Amino acid sequence: MQLTKKGHACIRLEKEGRTLVIDPGGFSEPDAAVGAEAVLVTHEHPDHFAEDRLRAALEANPEARIWTLDSVARQLTAAFPGRVHTVGHGDTFTAAGFEVEVHGELHAVIHPDIPRVTNVGYLLDGSVFHPGDALTVPGRPVDTLMLPVHAPWNKVAEIIDYVREVRPRQAIDVHDGLLSAQARPIYDRMLGPGGPGVAGAEHSRLDPGGSLGL
């Protein structure tokens, strides 16, 4: 499996010539999902869900399909009839050759005065977990955790504790589009060697377009 980091919360996974993309939102590249056979969307916020990115992917590949929760699916079914699948916590399905489990139900709390939207995370091939905008613990071993490192709804202490609870082999930053260049070394020190650490997990960060084999 090859993992490529795209802008902000978006990742691209390739295996045996097939491609799956998660969360090609408004902070990711316009063509982030082009060439994908399957696109998964965690929730409705525009940094994760951008219809123009999805339209580009589905127009480029007539066989491409979308899997997402109901609040997003309702916005897409008219534009993409028969190509949008609605999922929720506990569901399992196969997309682009990946075995997918759905975990979680709600977005993390931003502020008590802001209503919480639905949010799901995706575990792929029992190995790679993308939680969207929540600190969902999938309740099973995870090799690679996509770590939402910076958001209006989290702080670094919560991120450290989250990695310690999930206990992945490695944690790779996502949701980093609002981090400045000056902030990144601070987060790296906090999450990596020399800081509080993440309970033995390897911590790494990929620039958009960077990739690694899993």
C-alpha distance (Angstrom), angle and dihedral (degrees) to the residues before:
residue distance angle dihedral
M1 . . .
Q2 3.81 . .
L3 3.81 119.0 .
T4 3.80 120.6 -160.1
K5 3.79 122.3 -171.9
K6 3.78 114.3 -136.2
G7 3.79 127.1 -175.2
H8 3.81 118.4 -46.6
A9 3.84 111.5 -34.7
C10 3.80 98.2 -3.8
I11 3.80 124.1 109.9
R12 3.78 132.1 177.6
L13 3.82 122.0 -149.5
E14 3.80 124.4 -166.0
K15 3.79 127.7 -170.5
E16 3.79 130.4 165.3
G17 3.79 92.0 -12.9
R18 3.81 94.9 -50.6
T19 3.80 126.3 111.7
L20 3.80 134.6 -150.5
V21 3.82 125.1 -177.8
I22 3.81 128.8 -163.1
D23 3.82 124.6 -155.3
P24 3.81 106.6 -10.1
G25 3.80 93.1 -175.5
G26 3.76 135.9 164.7
F27 3.80 93.9 -76.8
S28 3.81 92.8 53.8
E29 3.78 126.5 81.6
P30 3.84 116.9 -74.6
D31 3.82 89.6 -118.6
A32 3.82 95.8 40.4
A33 3.81 92.7 121.0
V34 3.81 99.3 33.2
G35 3.80 109.7 123.8
A36 3.79 93.5 23.7
E37 3.78 120.9 132.3
A38 3.80 92.0 -161.0
V39 3.80 132.7 27.1
L40 3.81 123.0 -166.6
V41 3.81 121.9 -163.7
T42 3.81 121.2 -164.1
H43 3.82 99.6 -162.9
E44 3.78 147.4 -22.9
H45 3.81 103.6 -89.9
P46 3.81 111.2 118.5
D47 3.81 95.7 -120.9
H48 3.84 86.3 64.2
F49 3.80 103.0 28.6
A50 3.81 121.9 46.2
E51 3.78 116.2 161.3
D52 3.81 93.4 -154.1
R53 3.83 90.2 58.8
L54 3.81 90.2 50.0
R55 3.79 92.9 45.3
A56 3.81 90.3 52.6
A57 3.80 90.4 52.9
L58 3.80 95.8 46.6
E59 3.77 94.0 45.1
A60 3.81 90.8 49.8
N61 3.81 92.4 51.1
P62 3.84 118.5 30.6
E63 3.83 88.6 -163.9
A64 3.81 94.6 55.2
R65 3.80 117.7 117.6
I66 3.82 136.3 -167.6
W67 3.80 127.9 -137.6
T68 3.80 117.7 -166.9
L69 3.78 145.6 131.6
D70 3.80 123.9 -76.3
S71 3.82 98.2 -97.6
V72 3.81 90.5 59.4
A73 3.81 97.0 35.5
R74 3.82 90.9 58.3
Q75 3.81 88.9 60.4
L76 3.80 93.7 50.8
T77 3.79 110.1 37.8
A78 3.81 95.1 82.3
A79 3.80 92.1 51.2
F80 3.81 94.8 41.8
P81 3.83 107.5 29.1
G82 3.79 113.7 -165.7
R83 3.79 93.4 4.8
V84 3.82 101.9 85.2
H85 3.81 122.5 81.4
T86 3.80 121.9 -165.0
V87 3.81 117.4 -140.4
G88 3.79 138.3 176.3
H89 3.78 142.5 -178.3
G90 3.79 112.5 -46.4
D91 3.80 96.3 20.5
T92 3.80 122.1 130.0
F93 3.78 128.0 -164.1
T94 3.80 143.4 151.3
A95 3.80 120.4 -111.1
A96 3.82 125.8 175.5
G97 3.80 88.8 -16.4
F98 3.83 93.7 -53.4
E99 3.78 121.4 120.7
V100 3.81 105.8 -132.6
E101 3.80 130.6 -162.6
V102 3.81 121.1 -169.4
H103 3.81 118.3 -138.7
G104 3.79 131.5 179.4
E105 3.78 138.1 23.4
L106 3.82 113.0 -146.5
H107 3.79 139.7 47.8
A108 3.80 115.2 -115.1
V109 3.80 116.2 -92.7
I110 3.81 110.9 -88.9
H111 3.81 93.7 177.2
P112 3.80 131.0 -25.3
D113 3.81 89.5 -113.9
I114 3.82 92.1 57.1
P115 3.81 114.6 79.4
R116 3.80 113.8 -122.3
V117 3.79 117.0 -118.7
T118 3.77 125.3 -151.6
N119 3.81 118.0 -87.9
V120 3.78 132.4 178.5
G121 3.78 132.1 -167.7
Y122 3.80 125.9 -145.3
L123 3.81 127.3 -138.1
L124 3.80 111.3 -162.8
D125 3.80 122.7 -156.0
G126 3.81 88.1 -18.9
S127 3.78 87.2 -74.0
V128 3.82 117.5 76.3
F129 3.80 120.1 50.6
H130 3.82 124.6 -167.0
P131 3.83 109.1 -176.5
G132 3.80 98.7 -172.9
D133 3.81 110.3 -148.9
A134 3.79 99.7 -17.5
L135 3.77 138.8 73.5
T136 3.79 93.1 -120.8
V137 3.79 117.0 170.1
P138 3.81 108.1 -147.9
G139 3.79 93.8 -152.6
R140 3.78 95.1 -127.6
P141 3.82 136.2 75.1
V142 3.80 115.3 -70.4
D143 3.78 124.2 -164.8
T144 3.82 98.9 -167.4
L145 3.80 122.8 25.4
M146 3.78 118.7 -165.4
L147 3.79 98.8 -142.1
P148 3.85 119.8 -148.8
V149 3.75 91.6 -143.5
H150 3.81 102.3 176.8
A151 3.81 130.8 25.0
P152 3.81 141.4 132.0
W153 3.80 87.2 -102.0
N154 3.80 101.9 53.7
K155 3.79 144.9 54.6
V156 3.78 129.5 -154.9
A157 3.83 94.4 -105.8
E158 3.81 89.3 59.2
I159 3.80 91.2 48.5
I160 3.80 91.8 52.0
D161 3.80 91.6 48.6
Y162 3.80 90.7 46.9
V163 3.79 92.9 56.0
R164 3.79 89.9 46.3
E165 3.81 90.5 53.3
V166 3.81 96.7 46.0
R167 3.82 91.9 41.4
P168 3.81 98.6 -159.5
R169 3.78 122.9 177.9
Q170 3.79 88.2 -119.9
A171 3.80 138.0 8.0
I172 3.80 120.1 -151.6
D173 3.80 121.3 -167.0
V174 3.78 122.3 -112.5
H175 3.81 130.4 158.4
D176 3.79 88.7 52.9
G177 3.79 101.6 126.9
L178 3.81 93.4 111.9
L179 3.81 95.4 50.2
S180 3.78 115.4 107.1
A181 3.79 122.2 -139.5
Q182 3.82 89.0 -105.7
A183 3.81 92.4 55.3
R184 3.78 98.0 50.7
P185 3.84 97.5 73.4
I186 3.81 89.2 50.2
Y187 3.80 91.7 55.1
D188 3.79 90.4 44.3
R189 3.81 90.8 54.5
M190 3.79 92.4 47.6
L191 3.80 94.7 48.3
G192 3.77 100.5 33.7
P193 3.82 138.1 53.1
G194 3.78 113.7 -40.7
G195 3.79 95.4 30.3
P196 3.80 131.8 76.2
G197 3.77 85.8 -66.5
V198 3.79 131.7 -151.6
A199 3.80 103.8 -94.9
G200 3.77 97.4 -86.8
A201 3.79 97.6 -45.3
E202 3.77 118.1 133.9
H203 3.79 110.9 -116.2
S204 3.79 121.8 -153.7
R205 3.75 141.7 160.3
L206 3.79 128.0 -147.8
D207 3.78 123.8 -158.6
P208 3.82 114.5 -130.8
G209 3.80 106.4 -74.3
G210 3.79 93.1 24.8
S211 3.80 117.1 125.3
L212 3.77 142.8 -175.7
G213 3.78 137.8 -172.1
L214 3.78 119.4 -109.8
